[in-house]
């Protein structure tokens, strides 16, 4: 008998932060940002908003619907939650692996090639920065293409797991995809997740080496980013003259801490994002605009 499902974590909208009413935000244009950053080296911090033009919706843009991302505690503590997650992920992964970098990813790679960008810290797990040609990338929250066993610690590729899941669940992906090539009537999220109504018949796979629980090599809500990775990201921030933030609301501390570190060190901080971000009061210039077009324009000016 399956354990009873526990309530999902509060939605983003229910636990949404609000900027203090007296917060001072230095709104500006891409020209203002370019004048500030000219002649400086940059570290880039990116979030889901940079990948929306590649067809991967984000969690927290103003128009995003309410979502209940699975927590680490739910994943490890409940077989039903875990089965539901792997069913959704198995479909979502098929979509994410077919996405391609957009102009925003490419301009950051070009700026790195020119010696302007030191590297990218990304909160995304989609590997689009690497695909675009960026060489120094810290995948803060992990990467969608690897799976780890929580018992023996062995890592396998997501492609290999997909073969095992297909064998255990013949026809499942085709049953929720239109012709097996496009996502139909489901929502694909930044963590290669997808929303599927009926997953009770899905059979997840255990570790083929020890029988342990498999988990995507992704940092879940309620789980900490490895300390060594955080320290590496701090060092990348400190190696540059300024911080460029693109496509993230900075809701969670895992990203906001780097903005705080840069601001405390007196580094200029430019934030490019549609809508408010938690780091706006720390920004030297906040550009409230689309990420891809703003980064392209910025790249042409630097």
LINUR-V103658 format. One record per backbone hydrogen bond with DSSP energy under -0.5 kcal/mol. CO is the residue of the C=O (numbers start at 1). NH is the residue of the N-H. If there is no record, write none. Layout:
BEGIN
co=CO nh=NH
co=CO nh=NH
END
This chain:
BEGIN
co=11 nh=15
co=13 nh=16
co=20 nh=23
co=23 nh=25
co=25 nh=27
co=26 nh=286
co=29 nh=33
co=30 nh=34
co=31 nh=35
co=32 nh=36
co=33 nh=37
co=34 nh=38
co=37 nh=40
co=41 nh=241
co=41 nh=242
co=42 nh=118
co=42 nh=119
co=43 nh=244
co=44 nh=121
co=45 nh=246
co=46 nh=123
co=47 nh=50
co=48 nh=51
co=48 nh=52
co=51 nh=54
co=51 nh=56
co=52 nh=55
co=55 nh=57
co=61 nh=64
co=67 nh=12
co=70 nh=221
co=71 nh=75
co=72 nh=76
co=73 nh=77
co=74 nh=78
co=78 nh=82
co=79 nh=83
co=80 nh=84
co=81 nh=85
co=82 nh=86
co=83 nh=87
co=84 nh=88
co=85 nh=89
co=86 nh=90
co=87 nh=91
co=88 nh=91
co=88 nh=92
co=89 nh=93
co=90 nh=94
co=91 nh=95
co=92 nh=95
co=92 nh=96
co=93 nh=97
co=95 nh=98
co=96 nh=99
co=102 nh=106
co=103 nh=107
co=104 nh=108
co=105 nh=109
co=106 nh=110
co=107 nh=111
co=108 nh=112
co=109 nh=113
co=110 nh=114
co=111 nh=116
co=111 nh=117
co=112 nh=115
co=116 nh=42
co=116 nh=118
co=119 nh=44
co=120 nh=122
co=120 nh=138
co=121 nh=46
co=122 nh=140
co=122 nh=141
co=125 nh=144
co=127 nh=131
co=128 nh=132
co=129 nh=133
co=129 nh=134
co=130 nh=133
co=135 nh=137
co=136 nh=120
co=137 nh=139
co=138 nh=122
co=138 nh=140
co=139 nh=142
co=141 nh=219
co=143 nh=146
co=145 nh=158
co=146 nh=217
co=147 nh=156
co=148 nh=150
co=148 nh=215
co=149 nh=153
co=154 nh=149
co=156 nh=147
co=157 nh=161
co=158 nh=162
co=159 nh=163
co=160 nh=164
co=161 nh=165
co=162 nh=166
co=163 nh=167
co=164 nh=168
co=165 nh=169
co=169 nh=172
co=171 nh=175
co=172 nh=176
co=173 nh=176
co=173 nh=177
co=176 nh=184
co=177 nh=179
co=178 nh=181
co=178 nh=182
co=182 nh=178
co=182 nh=184
co=183 nh=185
co=186 nh=188
co=187 nh=195
co=188 nh=57
co=189 nh=192
co=190 nh=125
co=193 nh=189
co=194 nh=196
co=197 nh=199
co=199 nh=202
co=202 nh=204
co=207 nh=211
co=212 nh=207
co=213 nh=150
co=215 nh=148
co=216 nh=218
co=217 nh=143
co=218 nh=220
co=220 nh=223
co=221 nh=72
co=226 nh=229
co=226 nh=230
co=227 nh=231
co=228 nh=232
co=229 nh=233
co=230 nh=234
co=231 nh=235
co=232 nh=236
co=233 nh=237
co=234 nh=238
co=235 nh=239
co=237 nh=240
co=241 nh=268
co=242 nh=43
co=243 nh=245
co=243 nh=270
co=244 nh=45
co=245 nh=272
co=246 nh=47
co=247 nh=49
co=249 nh=278
co=252 nh=255
co=252 nh=256
co=253 nh=257
co=255 nh=258
co=255 nh=259
co=256 nh=260
co=257 nh=261
co=258 nh=262
co=259 nh=263
co=260 nh=264
co=261 nh=265
co=262 nh=267
co=263 nh=266
co=268 nh=243
co=269 nh=284
co=269 nh=285
co=270 nh=245
co=271 nh=273
co=271 nh=287
co=272 nh=247
co=273 nh=275
co=277 nh=280
co=279 nh=282
co=279 nh=283
co=280 nh=283
co=285 nh=271
co=285 nh=287
co=286 nh=28
co=286 nh=288
co=287 nh=273
co=287 nh=289
co=290 nh=294
co=291 nh=295
co=292 nh=296
co=293 nh=297
co=294 nh=298
co=295 nh=299
co=296 nh=300
co=297 nh=301
co=298 nh=301
co=298 nh=302
END
